Amino acid sequence: MVTLPSEGRVFTHRDRVTLADVSPAGRARLDAFARWLQDAAYDDALDSDLDGGGVWIVRRMALRVHRFPRLLDAIEVATFCSGVAPLWAERSSLVSSGGEPVAEAVALWVHLQPDGARPRPLPAGFDAIYAPSAQGRRVKARLRHPATPPAGAASRPWRFRGADLDPAGHVNNAVYWAALEDELVAGEPAGGIEAEIEHRAPAGTGAAAVLADGPMRWITDPAGVVAATLRWGA
């Protein structure tokens, strides 16, 4: 469970559920949650005035939705650093709507060189601004999901579009959640949901695939490489 720290920096980002964020039933989609969390992290970094000369990418994120906000609901994301290491940091976030928490997320962000090729030490001054809320907690970047699907995994086609690319020319991390939304829209969840994504390789545009086995999903890029894995359950 994500709880706000008793000391250190907590940044607040406010937004609203719009038409582009909801399923046909009016429920806020998982990719909308991912965008709100991404925007909160980006705004926090801008507000901190840190200039590390590098870029941040999401390595993994666990998301627990207790209740889905609806169209036009106001949302608020309170986000803070909950763990550190020399080359990456953990960010925890609490999403609220209507005066109550509706979701929580824990994400590992890796700091890379400007070209995105290699990890880069955290920006100078990072510890002074963000470390107090982490309270000395150290985090690891090791991935936990099975890297490849079993031989009998069911496969369905998927496609990454030009509109899915971010300024680095890679598919944005929020887009991968849309692959799971395909299943949720076909059978709207009655309650909350828990899911975890791990990003393994950058992806470009073109025909891809989603492979499924039990609660696991493997999303391949146009070359057939597993770009991300998802594990979920209601």
Sequence and secondary structure as in RCSB ss.txt:
>XXXX:A:sequence
MVTLPSEGRVFTHRDRVTLADVSPAGRARLDAFARWLQDAAYDDALDSDLDGGGVWIVRRMALRVHRFPRLLDAI
EVATFCSGVAPLWAERSSLVSSGGEPVAEAVALWVHLQPDGARPRPLPAGFDAIYAPSAQGRRVKARLRHPATPP
AGAASRPWRFRGADLDPAGHVNNAVYWAALEDELVAGEPAGGIEAEIEHRAPAGTGAAAVLADGPMRWITDPAGV
VAATLRWGA
>XXXX:A:secstr
     SSS  EEEEEE  GGGB TTSBB HHHHHHHHHHHHHHHHHHHT   SSEEEEEEEEEEESS  BTT EE
EEEEEEEEE SSEEEEEEEEEETTEEEEEEEEEEEEE TTSSSB    TTHHHHHHHHHTT B      S SS  
TT EEEEEEE GGGB TTSSB GGGGHHHHHHHHHHS  SS EEEEEEE S   SEEEEEEEETTEEEEE TTS 
EEEEEEEE 
